[in-house]
Amino acid sequence: MSWNPCTGCSKISSGCTNCYAEPAAEHEKRMGVVKYKNGFQLTPHQYTLTQPYHWRKPRKVFVNSMSDLFHENLKFPFIQEVFKVMNENPQHIFQVLTKRADILQKDAPFLTWSDNIWMGVTVESDQYYSRINALKTTGAKVKFLSCEPLLSSIRSMPLVGIDWVIVGGESGAKAKARPIQDDWVREVRDNCLTANIPFFFKQYGGVRKKQSVLDGVEHKEFPK
C-alpha cells in the first residue's frame, strides 16, 4: 500500500520526464480531492502522520508514492516526524525511495534507522551511480535500487552493499512511455544473480505495462 505524508514534487532527472504522479495529482485536484488542492505542488500533510498507528495488520508500505520525502523544499523537522512514525510502528515495513540522494546523505546521520525502514534510490541509467554511493552511507538495514524507468543498459552497476534491486519500464501515459529493452533487464538480472541479490521485475511499462515475464520466468524476489 501507499502512504503519502506529503504530495507533489518537481523534476530533477531523466526518469522524471513522464512522471506518473503529476497527471494523477492534477486529476485528483480537478475531482475536488482536498489533499490535492495544490495539484502537484509540494505539500506536506501533517494529519496523515497518525495513520500508520491505526493499521492493525502488518503491512509493506511505499512511502510517498506521490512525492519525494527528501525534496529540497521539504523542511527537515517534517522528515524527522515521518521517521519517528516509522520508528514507532515496527510491525510495518516502510519502503522509502528518493532521487535526491545528496539530501538523503546529508540528512541520514540525524535520522533514526529502525530495521523496518527500507531505503532506496532511483537509478534509471548509469548517469546516476552516485546515488548508490550516497545510499550506502545511510544506516538503513535494507538498501535497495529502483531501476524504474530503466532507460539504458546499466551493466556495470555497483551492487556491493545493496540488498534488493527492482526493475521496471516506464508507467504512466502509454503513448509517451519510453521503451525498455529485454537485454537491459537481463543484464541487471544476471548481475543480481551473480551477487546473490534478490531481483524484482515489476513491469515492462508502456503498452505492455502489466507484463512482467522475462524469458518465461516471473522474478518477484524480496529481501529476507
PAZAPA-4460 file (N, C-alpha, C; in steps of 0.05 Angstrom, whole numbers, plus 32768, in hexadecimal, padded with zeros to 4 digits):
% residues 224
    n_x    n_y    n_z   ca_x   ca_y   ca_z    c_x    c_y    c_z   seq   type   mol
   8011   7FE8   8000   8000   8000   8000   8012   8019   8000     1      M     A
   8005   8030   7FFB   8014   8049   7FFB   800B   805A   8013     2      S     A
   801E   806A   801D   8019   807E   8032   8026   8097   8029     3      W     A
   8017   80AD   8027   8022   80C6   801C   8021   80DC   8031     4      N     A
   8035   80DE   8042   8037   80F5   8055   8039   8110   8047     5      P     A
   8043   810F   802E   8043   8127   801E   803D   8120   8001     6      C     A
   8034   8133   7FF2   802E   812E   7FD6   803B   8145   7FC5     7      T     A
   803F   8140   7FAC   804B   8154   7F9A   8069   8151   7F99     8      G     A
   8074   815A   7F83   8091   8157   7F7F   809A   8169   7F68     9      C     A
   80B3   8167   7F60   80BD   8175   7F49   80D1   8163   7F3B    10      S     A
   80D6   8168   7F21   80E6   8156   7F11   8104   815D   7F14    11      K     A
   8115   8148   7F18   8131   814D   7F1B   8143   813C   7F0A    12      I     A
   8138   8127   7EFD   8149   8116   7EEC   8139   8109   7ED6    13      S     A
   8147   80FA   7EC5   813A   80EF   7EAE   8122   80DC   7EB4    14      S     A
   8124   80CF   7ECB   810E   80BD   7ED3   80F4   80CC   7ED9    15      G     A
   80F5   80E6   7EDD   80DE   80F6   7EE4   80CD   80FF   7ECC    16      C     A
   80D8   80FC   7EB5   80CC   8108   7E9D   80AE   8102   7E9A    17      T     A
   80A7   80E9   7E9C   808A   80E1   7E99   807F   80D8   7EB4    18      N     A
   8084   80E7   7EC9   807C   80E0   7EE4   805E   80D8   7EE5    19      C     A
   8059   80C1   7EF1   803D   80B8   7EF3   802E   80C8   7F08    20      Y     A
   803C   80D2   7F1C   802F   80DF   7F33   8023   80FA   7F2C    21      A     A
   8031   8109   7F1A   8028   8124   7F13   800C   8124   7F07    22      E     A
   8006   8116   7EF2   7FEA   8116   7EE7   7FD6   810A   7EFB    23      P     A
   7FDF   80F7   7F0B   7FCD   80EB   7F1F   7FC5   8100   7F34    24      A     A
   7FD8   8111   7F3C   7FD2   8126   7F50   7FC0   813B   7F44    25      A     A
   7FC5   8142   7F2B   7FB4   8156   7F1E   7F98   814C   7F1A    26      E     A
   7F96   8132   7F15   7F7B   8126   7F12   7F6C   8127   7F2C    27      H     A
   7F7A   8121   7F42   7F6D   8122   7F5D   7F65   813E   7F64    28      E     A
   7F75   8152   7F5B   7F6D   816E   7F60   7F54   8175   7F51    29      K     A
   7F52   816C   7F38   7F3A   8172   7F28   7F21   8165   7F34    30      R     A
   7F26   814E   7F41   7F0F   813F   7F4D   7F07   814B   7F68    31      M     A
   7F16   815F   7F71   7F0F   816C   7F8A   7F1A   815E   7FA3    32      G     A
   7F2D   814D   7FA0   7F39   813F   7FB8   7F4A   8153   7FC7    33      V     A
   7F42   8157   7FE0   7F4F   816D   7FF0   7F6D   8169   7FF3    34      V     A
   7F76   8151   7FF6   7F92   814C   7FF9   7FA3   8156   7FE1    35      K     A
   7F96   8158   7FCA   7FA4   8161   7FB2   7F9B   817C   7FA8    36      Y     A
   7F92   818D   7FBB   7F89   81A7   7FB3   7FA0   81B8   7FA7    37      K     A
   7FB9   81B1   7FAD   7FD0   81BF   7FA2   7FDB   81B0   7F89    38      N     A
   7FCD   819D   7F7F   7FD6   818E   7F68   7FF0   817F   7F6E    39      G     A
   8004   8184   7F5E   801E   8177   7F61   8032   8188   7F6F    40      F     A
   8029   819D   7F7C   803B   81AE   7F8C   8041   819F   7FA6    41      Q     A
   805A   81A0   7FAE   8062   8192   7FC7   8051   819B   7FDE    42      L     A
   8044   8188   7FEC   8032   818F   8002   8034   817A   8018    43      T     A
   803E   8180   8030   803E   816D   8046   8021   816B   8052    44      P     A
   801B   8153   805C   8001   814E   8068   8005   8144   8084    45      H     A
   8005   8156   8097   800B   814F   80B3   7FF7   813A   80BE    46      Q     A
   7FDE   813C   80B6   7FCA   812A   80C0   7FCE   810D   80B9    47      Y     A
   7FDD   8107   80A4   7FE2   80EC   809B   7FF5   80DD   80AE    48      T     A
   8003   80EB   80BF   8018   80DE   80CF   800D   80CB   80E4    49      L     A
   7FF3   80CD   80EA   7FE7   80BB   80FD   7FDD   80A1   80F0    50      T     A
   7FDC   80A0   80D6   7FCF   8089   80C9   7FDC   806E   80CF    51      Q     A
   7FF6   806B   80CD   8002   8051   80D2   7FFC   8045   80EE    52      P     A
   7FF6   8056   8101   7FF0   804C   811C   7FD6   803D   811D    53      Y     A
   7FC5   8040   8109   7FAA   8034   8108   7FA8   801C   80F6    54      H     A
   7FBE   8015   80E9   7FBE   7FFD   80D8   7FC2   7FE4   80EA    55      W     A
   7FAF   7FD3   80EB   7FB1   7FBC   80FD   7FC4   7FA6   80F4    56      R     A
   7FC2   7FA0   80DB   7FD3   7F8A   80D0   7FED   7F95   80C5    57      K     A
   8003   7F87   80C8   801D   7F90   80BD   801B   7F93   809F    58      P     A
   8028   7FA8   8095   8026   7FAE   8078   8041   7FB6   806D    59      R     A
   8044   7FB2   8053   805A   7FBF   8044   8050   7FD9   8039    60      K     A
   805D   7FEF   803F   8053   8009   8039   8067   8019   8028    61      V     A
   805E   8021   8011   806F   8033   8000   8069   804F   8009    62      F     A
   807E   805D   8013   807B   8078   801E   807F   808C   8008    63      V     A
   806A   809E   8005   806B   80B4   7FF2   806D   80AA   7FD5    64      N     A
   8059   809B   7FCD   8057   8093   7FB1   8051   80AB   7F9F    65      S     A
   8047   80C1   7FAC   8040   80D9   7F9D   8052   80F1   7FA3    66      M     A
   806A   80EB   7FAD   807D   8100   7FB3   8098   80F4   7FB8    67      S     A
   80AA   8105   7FC4   80C5   80FC   7FCB   80CA   8106   7FE7    68      D     A
   80CE   80F5   7FFA   80D1   80FC   8016   80EA   810E   801B    69      L     A
   80FD   810D   8008   8115   811D   800B   8116   8134   7FF8    70      F     A
   80FF   813E   7FF0   80FD   8155   7FDF   810A   816D   7FEC    71      H     A
   8118   817D   7FDC   8127   8193   7FE7   8116   81A8   7FF5    72      E     A
   80FD   81A9   7FEF   80EB   81BD   7FFB   80DC   81B2   8013    73      N     A
   80E0   819A   801A   80D3   818E   8032   80E4   8193   804A    74      L     A
   80D9   819E   805F   80E9   81A5   8077   80F2   818C   8086    75      K     A
   810A   818C   808F   8116   8175   809C   8106   816B   80B5    76      F     A
   80FB   817D   80C6   80EB   8174   80DC   80D3   8162   80D4    77      P     A
   80C8   8168   80BD   80B2   8157   80B3   80BC   813B   80AC    78      F     A
   80D3   813A   809F   80DF   8120   8099   80E4   8111   80B3    79      I     A
   80EE   811E   80C7   80F3   8111   80E1   80D9   8106   80EC    80      Q     A
   80C3   8115   80E9   80A9   810C   80F3   80A1   80F2   80E5    81      E     A
   80A4   80F2   80CB   809D   80DA   80BB   80AE   80C2   80C5    82      V     A
   80C7   80C6   80C9   80D8   80B0   80D3   80D0   80A8   80EF    83      F     A
   80C8   80BA   8100   80BE   80B3   811A   80A6   80A0   8119    84      K     A
   8094   80A7   8107   807C   8096   8103   8085   807A   80FA    85      V     A
   8098   8078   80E8   80A1   805E   80DF   80B0   804F   80F5    86      M     A
   80C0   805D   8104   80CE   8051   811B   80BA   8045   812F    87      N     A
   80A4   8052   8133   8091   804A   8148   807C   8036   813E    88      E     A
   807F   802D   8125   806D   8019   811A   807E   8002   810D    89      N     A
   808D   7FF4   811E   809F   7FDF   8114   8091   7FC7   8107    90      P     A
   8077   7FC5   810B   8068   7FAF   80FF   8065   7FB2   80E1    91      Q     A
   8069   7FCA   80D7   8067   7FD0   80BA   8083   7FD3   80AE    92      H     A
   8085   7FCC   8095   809D   7FD2   8085   8098   7FEA   8074    93      I     A
   80A8   7FFF   8077   80A5   8017   8068   80BB   8019   8053    94      F     A
   80B3   801C   8039   80C6   801E   8023   80C7   803B   801A    95      Q     A
   80DE   8048   801D   80E1   8064   8016   80F3   8065   7FFD    96      V     A
   80EC   8075   7FEA   80FB   8077   7FD1   8100   8094   7FCA    97      L     A
   8118   809B   7FC2   811E   80B6   7FBB   8131   80B8   7FA2    98      T     A
   812F   80CE   7F94   8142   80D5   7F7F   8156   80E9   7F8A    99      K     A
   8150   80F4   7FA1   8160   810A   7FAD   8174   80FE   7FC1   100      R     A
   8186   80EE   7FB7   8199   80DF   7FC8   81AC   80F1   7FD7   101      A     A
   81B2   8109   7FCB   81C4   811B   7FD9   81B7   8125   7FF3   102      D     A
   819D   812B   7FF2   818F   8133   800B   818D   811C   801E   103      I     A
   8187   8105   8014   8186   80ED   8024   81A0   80E9   8034   104      L     A
   81B6   80EB   8026   81D0   80E7   8032   81D5   80FD   8048   105      Q     A
   81CD   8115   8043   81D1   812B   8056   81C0   8126   806F   106      K     A
   81A7   811D   806B   8194   811A   8082   8197   8100   8091   107      D     A
   81A2   80EC   8084   81A2   80D0   808F   81AD   80CF   80AC   108      A     A
   81C4   80DC   80B2   81CF   80D9   80CD   81BD   80E3   80E3   109      P     A
   81A9   80F3   80DC   8198   8100   80F0   817C   80F2   80F2   110      F     A
   817A   80DB   80E4   8161   80CC   80E4   8165   80B1   80F2   111      L     A
   8150   80A6   80FE   8151   808C   810B   8149   8077   80F7   112      T     A
   815B   8064   80F2   8157   8050   80DE   814F   8035   80EB   113      W     A
   8136   8033   80F2   812C   801A   80FD   812B   8005   80E6   114      S     A
   812C   7FEC   80EE   812F   7FD6   80DA   8118   7FD4   80C7   115      D     A
   8101   7FE0   80CD   80EA   7FDE   80BB   80EA   7FF4   80A6   116      N     A
   80FF   8004   80A4   8100   8019   808F   8113   800F   8079   117      I     A
   8108   800A   8062   8118   8002   804B   811C   801C   803A   118      W     A
   8135   8022   8035   813B   803B   8026   8146   8034   800A   119      M     A
   813B   8043   7FF6   8143   803E   7FDB   8148   8058   7FCC   120      G     A
   8157   8055   7FB6   815B   806B   7FA3   8154   8062   7F87   121      V     A
   814C   8075   7F77   8145   806F   7F5B   815F   8070   7F4A   122      T     A
   8163   805C   7F3A   817A   805B   7F28   8170   8054   7F0C   123      V     A
   8168   8068   7EFD   815C   8063   7EE3   8170   805F   7ECD   124      E     A
   8189   8067   7ED1   819F   8063   7EBE   81B9   8065   7ECD   125      S     A
   81CF   8060   7EBF   81E9   8061   7ECD   81F2   807D   7ED3   126      D     A
   81E3   8091   7ECB   81EA   80AD   7ED3   81E6   80B2   7EF0   127      Q     A
   81D7   80A0   7EFD   81CF   80A5   7F19   81DB   8091   7F2D   128      Y     A
   81F2   8086   7F26   81FF   8074   7F39   8207   8081   7F53   129      Y     A
   820B   809B   7F52   8212   80AA   7F6B   81FC   80A7   7F80   130      S     A
   81E4   80A3   7F78   81CE   809F   7F8B   81D2   8085   7F9B   131      R     A
   81DE   8071   7F8E   81E3   8058   7F9C   81F7   805C   7FB2   132      I     A
   820C   806A   7FAD   8220   806F   7FC1   8215   807F   7FD8   133      N     A
   8203   8092   7FD3   81F6   80A1   7FE8   81E4   808F   7FF9   134      A     A
   81D6   807E   7FEC   81C4   806B   7FFB   81D4   805A   800E   135      L     A
   81EC   8052   8006   81FC   8040   8017   8205   804D   8031   136      K     A
   8204   8068   8032   820D   8076   804A   81F7   8077   805F   137      T     A
   81DF   806F   8059   81C9   8070   806C   81CA   8058   807F   138      T     A
   81BA   8059   8094   81B9   8044   80A7   81A2   8030   80A2   139      G     A
   8196   8031   808A   8180   801F   8084   818A   8002   8084   140      A     A
   817A   7FF1   8090   8181   7FD4   8090   817E   7FC8   8075   141      K     A
   8169   7FD1   8066   8165   7FC7   804B   8168   7FDF   8038   142      V     A
   817B   7FDD   8026   8180   7FF2   8012   8179   7FE7   7FF7   143      K     A
   8168   7FF5   7FE8   8160   7FEB   7FCE   8162   7FFF   7FB8   144      F     A
   8163   7FF5   7FA0   8164   8005   7F88   814A   8001   7F78   145      L     A
   813F   8017   7F6E   8128   8016   7F5D   8130   8020   7F41   146      S     A
   8133   800D   7F2F   813B   8014   7F13   8121   8016   7F03   147      C     A
   8112   802A   7F0A   80F8   802F   7EFD   80F3   804D   7EFB   148      E     A
   80EF   8057   7EE3   80F1   8048   7ECA   810D   8042   7EC2   149      P     A
   8112   802A   7EBA   812D   8023   7EB0   812F   802E   7E94   150      L     A
   8143   8040   7E90   8145   804E   7E76   815D   8047   7E66   151      L     A
   816F   8036   7E70   8187   802E   7E61   8193   8016   7E6E   152      S     A
   81A8   800C   7E61   81B7   7FF6   7E6C   81C6   8000   7E85   153      S     A
   81C6   7FF0   7E9B   81D5   7FF7   7EB3   81E5   7FDF   7EBC   154      I     A
   81F4   7FD4   7EA9   8202   7FBB   7EAD   8215   7FBC   7EC4   155      R     A
   8223   7FD2   7EC8   8239   7FD3   7EDC   822F   7FDF   7EF7   156      S     A
   8216   7FDE   7EFC   820B   7FEA   7F14   8218   7FDE   7F2E   157      M     A
   8222   7FEF   7F3F   822F   7FE5   7F58   821B   7FDB   7F6C   158      P     A
   821C   7FC1   7F73   8207   7FB5   7F84   8211   7FAD   7F9F   159      L     A
   822B   7FB0   7FA5   8235   7FA9   7FBF   8227   7FBB   7FD4   160      V     A
   821C   7FAE   7FE9   820E   7FBD   7FFE   81F1   7FC2   7FF8   161      G     A
   81E7   7FB8   7FE1   81CB   7FBC   7FDA   81BC   7FA2   7FE0   162      I     A
   81A3   7FA4   7FEA   8193   7F8D   7FF3   817C   7F85   7FE1   163      D     A
   8175   7F96   7FCD   815E   7F90   7FBD   815F   7FA2   7FA5   164      W     A
   8156   7F98   7F8D   8155   7FA8   7F75   813A   7FA4   7F67   165      V     A
   812D   7FBA   7F61   8113   7FBA   7F53   8118   7FC5   7F37   166      I     A
   810C   7FB9   7F23   810E   7FC3   7F07   80F2   7FC6   7EFC   167      V     A
   80ED   7FDC   7EED   80D3   7FE0   7EE1   80D5   7FF2   7EC9   168      G     A
   80C3   7FEF   7EB6   80C1   8001   7EA0   80B1   8019   7EA9   169      G     A
   80AF   802D   7E97   80A2   8046   7E9E   8083   8042   7E9E   170      E     A
   8077   804A   7EB4   805A   8049   7EB6   804F   8064   7EAE   171      S     A
   8035   8068   7EB4   8029   8081   7EAC   801C   807F   7E90   172      G     A
   801C   8095   7E82   800F   8096   7E67   801D   8083   7E54   173      A     A
   800D   8070   7E4A   8019   805C   7E38   8026   8068   7E1F   174      K     A
   801A   807D   7E14   8024   8089   7DFB   803F   8096   7DFF   175      A     A
   8045   809F   7E18   805E   80AD   7E1D   8073   809C   7E29   176      K     A
   806C   8084   7E33   807F   8073   7E41   8097   806C   7E30   177      A     A
   80AF   8070   7E3A   80C7   8069   7E2C   80CB   804A   7E2F   178      R     A
   80D2   803D   7E19   80D3   801F   7E1A   80EB   8015   7E2A   179      P     A
   80E7   7FFE   7E36   80FC   7FF0   7E44   8104   7FD8   7E33   180      I     A
   811D   7FD1   7E34   8127   7FBA   7E24   812C   7FA2   7E36   181      Q     A
   8125   7F8B   7E2B   8129   7F72   7E3A   8146   7F6F   7E43   182      D     A
   8159   7F75   7E32   8175   7F71   7E39   817D   7F82   7E51   183      D     A
   8171   7F9A   7E54   8178   7FAB   7E6B   816F   7F9D   7E85   184      W     A
   8157   7F91   7E84   814C   7F83   7E9B   815D   7F6A   7EA1   185      V     A
   8165   7F5C   7E8C   8175   7F44   7E90   8190   7F4B   7E9D   186      R     A
   819C   7F61   7E95   81B6   7F69   7EA1   81B3   7F6D   7EBF   187      E     A
   819E   7F7B   7EC7   819A   7F7F   7EE4   8194   7F65   7EF2   188      V     A
   8183   7F55   7EE6   817C   7F3B   7EF2   8195   7F2A   7EF6   189      R     A
   81A6   7F29   7EE2   81BE   7F18   7EE3   81D2   7F23   7EF8   190      D     A
   81D4   7F3D   7EF9   81E6   7F49   7F0D   81DC   7F43   7F2A   191      N     A
   81C1   7F44   7F2D   81B6   7F3D   7F48   81BA   7F20   7F4E   192      C     A
   81B7   7F0F   7F3A   81BB   7EF2   7F3F   81D8   7EED   7F47   193      L     A
   81EB   7EF9   7F3A   8207   7EF6   7F40   820E   7F00   7F5D   194      T     A
   8201   7F16   7F64   8206   7F23   7F7E   81F4   7F17   7F94   195      A     A
   81E2   7F05   7F8D   81CF   7EF9   7FA0   81BD   7F0E   7FAD   196      N     A
   81B2   7F1F   7F9C   81A1   7F35   7FA5   8185   7F30   7F9A   197      I     A
   8170   7F32   7FAB   8154   7F2E   7FA1   814E   7F42   7F8B   198      P     A
   8140   7F37   7F76   813A   7F47   7F5E   811C   7F47   7F5A   199      F     A
   8110   7F5E   7F56   80F4   7F61   7F52   80EF   7F70   7F38   200      F     A
   80E3   7F62   7F25   80DC   7F6E   7F0B   80BE   7F76   7F0D   201      F     A
   80B9   7F90   7F0F   809F   7F9A   7F14   808D   7F99   7EFC   202      K     A
   8096   7FA4   7EE5   8085   7FA7   7ECD   8096   7FB0   7EB6   203      Q     A
   808B   7FAC   7E9E   8097   7FB7   7E86   8090   7FD4   7E82   204      Y     A
   8078   7FDC   7E8B   806F   7FF7   7E87   8063   7FFB   7E6B   205      G     A
   805B   8014   7E66   8050   801B   7E4C   8039   800A   7E44   206      G     A
   803A   8000   7E2B   8023   7FF0   7E21   8024   7FD4   7E2D   207      V     A
   803A   7FCC   7E3A   803B   7FB2   7E48   803D   7FB7   7E66   208      R     A
   802F   7FCB   7E70   8032   7FD4   7E8B   8031   7FBE   7EA0   209      K     A
   801E   7FAC   7E9D   8019   7F98   7EB2   8029   7F7E   7EAD   210      K     A
   8038   7F7C   7E98   8047   7F64   7E92   8062   7F65   7EA1   211      Q     A
   8069   7F4F   7EAE   8082   7F4F   7EBD   8090   7F34   7EBB   212      S     A
   808B   7F25   7EA6   8098   7F0B   7EA2   80B0   7F0F   7E90   213      V     A
   80C7   7F08   7E9A   80E0   7F0A   7E8A   80EB   7EEF   7E84   214      L     A
   80EE   7EE8   7E6B   80F8   7ECE   7E63   80E8   7EB7   7E70   215      D     A
   80CE   7EBB   7E71   80BC   7EA7   7E7C   80BB   7EA5   7E9A   216      G     A
   80C7   7EB7   7EA8   80C8   7EB6   7EC5   80C0   7ED0   7ED2   217      V     A
   80B0   7ECF   7EE7   80AA   7EE7   7EF7   80BE   7EE9   7F0D   218      E     A
   80CA   7F00   7F10   80DD   7F05   7F25   80D1   7F18   7F3A   219      H     A
   80C9   7F0E   7F51   80BB   7F1E   7F65   80C8   7F18   7F81   220      K     A
   80E2   7F1C   7F82   80F1   7F16   7F9A   80F2   7F2E   7FAD   221      E     A
   80F2   7F28   7FC7   80F4   7F3D   7FDC   810B   7F37   7FEE   222      F     A
   8116   7F4B   7FFC   812A   7F45   8010   811F   7F34   8026   223      P     A
   8130   7F24   8032   8127   7F13   8048   8128   7F22   8063   224      K     A
***
